[in-house]
Amino acid sequence: MATAAVGAEQPKQGENCTFVEGEHTRCVRVGIDLPEVPRIGGTAAIGIEVAAQAGIGEAEVIVDLPATLRWERVPEGFTTSRITGAPPETGGVVERASGTLKLTGGLAVRLDATVTAVATGAAPIRAAVVGATHSQLDTASGNLVATVGRTSGESFQGYREAEVNEVTATPASATVTRATPRLPHRSVGGEGLAKPTGLPTDPQAQALTCVRGSWQYQDQNAQWHPSANFQVQLWRRTFVGPQLLTSDITDENGAYRVCSTSAAGSDVYVRFLAENGKWSVVNNNNDPYAFVSRDIDNIGNGATVDLGALNPADNNLMRALHAFDEVNDAKNWTPGDCWDARHTNCRVVQFRWTPTSTQGPFYRTGEKRVYLRADDPNFRSVVVHELGHAVMDEVYEDNFPRADNCSPHYLNRASSQGCAWTEGFADWYQAAVYDDPRYIGGPGFEVPLETPTWGTADWDNGDAVEGRVAGALVDLADRAVEPYWDAYGEGAPNRLWETFLNHRSASFNEYWTQRGQDQFDVSDGPQGSLFQNTIDYGYRNPLADNQALTRPEPLTPHNYQFRTTTVFWSAVAVRPPAGARYDLSVFDDRDLRQQLASSTLGPDVVNFVAVDSNRRPLGDYYPQVRAVSGHGDYQIQLAQGASQLPAASSTQITMGAGDVVAVRDVCGVTPDQQITVTATPSDGGQDAELFLLASNPDQPSTFVQGRASAVAQATGQGPGLPETLTHTATSSGCYGVVLVNRGGAGVYTLSRG
């Protein structure tokens, strides 16, 4: 989040949960109690404390011991397993104890166990609770760093960073690959790097002398990756102290080559610094993490020494490089040299992290700094989400939008338009960087941003919900077609980013208005992506001629539009689910203030509204579907007439199971002439209804009419049987024949006697 306050996904209605974990309020909490860290070979009691403030139901409790410890006795009812390929800070392997608890409101339980120390070193013990929904509501995690020493006096809770962080060789067997290869690498360049002072200015004094190698890290899945855009410095030792000779940054493969004409004959070393001209990862003293290579004694004039592949010797600090690389992913995606593409003097975004940090995750606008907890780098969504706040702060020239009701804030609950915009933007930013429409916020905590739509359980609707804003941005960008309304995609960053750069939006609503001002598409195509995420800014779902749509229950009225293009009768029809009544109205204006006609029959009635374009000018119409009773999907279809049904003729109309309506005109009729029309199905499952409509040239209100206005109808025969209507004309002109398919698929033979 974007201030020092914390935020969370809201518990279910009626629950009052106050456990705070990082920026989130939870209904469960897990803690680790290790009063005494054992020396190597010793044992100690450990307690896992679980509490719940609401009825969560069954949840899994997981406790991982690092390689320095093993289980002597697990909590009652728990089982153990050995997990290899574990995070490097655990030693690459964990002993896991897991079991199930039924969590009820007010529960507080302590799970007692015993551990034995088997190796020296500092490493985290981790515990997690994961409920069935994998949401903030029913997940929690905690860790405790234990340093095992050879004696009791050397064993303690916590971690002590070395005065000099050393490096070690990456195993020769390691396969090193870019963490996010889909993102093209972009060098951040040399701006902002440390510069040497007091060196000889004569470039001919000595030959160019170089040190090269590569810089790498291991992630939480034990996978090796290059550390790109990491600062590399070449230093020499002098009798007055170390002296900086030059600095550069690693390339996409983590490779570097640092050279100087002042190095020859000196004892030199390489210093890796978690800082460049765009971002840094710092400790509690706000010093960037630094790692120092071995000395190269008396390096030869003009020599090039290869240090090979290196990584931090202290596995606890791998997460510093991991966080650094996650920010690098975001920089590779983000347009421009600076975080704000319009800037030339780039801001350095600082990330404060330690192996034991508990502050965060949040971005403090006053400090221009992100705070991360110890394990946050293991969850890329967290790091890049918080960076998203920093990016917005810079783009908005430090005028961060006001975000009322944002502490706490919830991915799936309404807060305020300002809060939903700032948090939803950051949720989308991380999803866009990784092309992954999820927010993964910790062990077991995973929220989909794209799949929630109308009727999704435990989700509020509208642009005051951050997850809805994030989902709308995801769907605007991606080109995947998703039911029911998202058929648009323009890619990202592209126009979405342009509008972000061009304006200082206080809400998503304002952002959308400004997008239109930028002459970018705000028509019903992209509005469908918004509506998919329950944000309705006047969306009117276009109806194409003779193409039926299936839509879910209209929990809020579903609004449509179509344009008549033929001088014939046309009809729009709605087939409800069994036992339901879904009403249909047609309006003359997009604002839905001028109703032309409606059809409100039911239940189990296909409501339709017909338009006589023989007499009414061609134009736009706006149907609306409302659910009155019943539940379930429905079909809606527009059918525009394009041919007549002459006397003593027949025509065949193929209708699939999803098709609802077809229209033909009966013209050249004179008063007192008898009109007889029959619809004969080809399949026993087809169920036809037949209607005849007439308009009065002296009454324009009859040019658009509902089902109940039909002058004749035939509806009672049932599936597989023909329907016949007969009518004696009272006026001349063209009558409309509306064929309704209540169900089934096949060919109807429509004949006129």
VENZITA-V200368 format. One record per backbone hydrogen bond with DSSP energy under -1.0 kcal/mol. CO is the residue of the C=O (numbers start at 1). NH is the residue of the N-H. If there is no record, write none. Layout:
co=(CO,CO)
nh=(NH,NH)
This chain:
co=(1,12,19,21,23,24,26,27,29,31,33,39,42,44,46,47,48,49,50,51,52,54,57,59,60,61,62,63,64,65,66,68,68,70,73,75,79,81,83,87,87,88,90,92,94,95,96,97,98,99,101,103,103,104,107,109,111,113,114,114,115,116,117,121,123,125,126,127,128,129,130,134,137,138,140,142,144,145,146,147,148,149,152,156,165,166,168,171,180,190,202,209,210,211,212,213,214,215,217,219,223,224,225,230,231,232,233,234,234,235,236,238,243,246,248,250,251,254,255,256,258,260,263,266,267,268,269,270,271,272,273,273,274,278,279,280,281,282,283,287,289,291,296,299,300,303,305,308,309,310,311,314,315,317,318,319,320,321,322,323,324,325,326,327,328,329,330,340,349,350,351,352,354,357,362,364,364,368,369,370,371,373,375,376,379,379,380,381,382,383,384,385,386,387,388,389,390,391,392,393,394,396,409,411,412,416,417,418,419,420,421,422,423,424,425,426,427,428,429,430,431,436,437,439,442,445,447,453,456,462,464,465,466,467,468,469,470,471,472,473,474,476,477,482,485,486,493,494,495,496,497,498,499,507,508,509,510,511,512,513,514,515,516,523,524,526,527,528,530,530,531,541,544,549,551,553,558,559,561,562,566,568,569,570,571,572,573,574,575,577,580,581,581,583,584,585,586,586,587,589,594,597,599,605,607,608,609,610,611,611,612,612,619,621,622,623,624,625,626,629,634,635,636,637,638,639,643,649,651,653,655,656,660,662,664,665,666,669,670,673,675,676,677,678,679,680,683,686,687,689,690,691,692,692,693,696,699,700,703,705,706,707,712,714,718,723,725,727,729,733,735,736,737,738,739,740,743,746,748,749,750,751)
nh=(363,15,26,24,7,21,19,53,51,49,47,42,117,115,113,33,111,31,109,29,106,56,103,101,130,99,128,97,126,95,69,118,119,116,114,78,98,96,94,90,92,91,67,86,83,65,81,63,79,61,59,56,57,107,52,50,48,46,72,73,44,70,41,148,146,144,64,142,62,140,60,446,27,131,129,127,125,158,123,156,121,40,155,147,292,313,311,174,183,193,205,260,305,258,307,256,310,227,225,222,219,177,217,250,273,248,271,245,246,269,243,241,236,234,232,229,254,215,251,213,211,209,266,299,237,296,235,293,233,291,231,275,281,349,276,351,289,353,286,283,274,272,268,265,303,210,212,214,170,216,168,317,318,321,322,323,324,325,326,327,328,329,330,331,332,333,334,343,280,370,282,372,357,374,371,368,369,350,364,352,362,376,378,379,382,383,384,385,386,387,388,389,390,391,392,393,394,395,396,398,397,399,8,467,460,420,421,422,423,424,425,426,427,428,429,430,431,432,433,434,436,438,449,447,445,441,439,456,459,465,415,469,470,471,472,473,474,475,476,477,478,490,491,486,487,482,497,498,499,500,501,502,503,511,512,513,514,515,516,517,518,520,519,527,528,530,531,532,533,535,534,561,547,636,634,555,625,541,543,621,568,613,641,611,639,609,637,607,635,580,604,628,629,626,599,624,596,597,622,592,588,586,584,607,574,707,572,705,570,613,615,616,564,562,587,560,585,558,583,581,551,575,549,573,546,571,665,752,750,748,746,659,741,739,737,645,735,733,673,729,727,753,725,751,723,749,686,720,742,740,714,738,711,712,736,699,702,703,612,610,709,710,692,690,721,679,677,675,672,669,666,693,664,691,662,689,687,655,653,680,651,678)
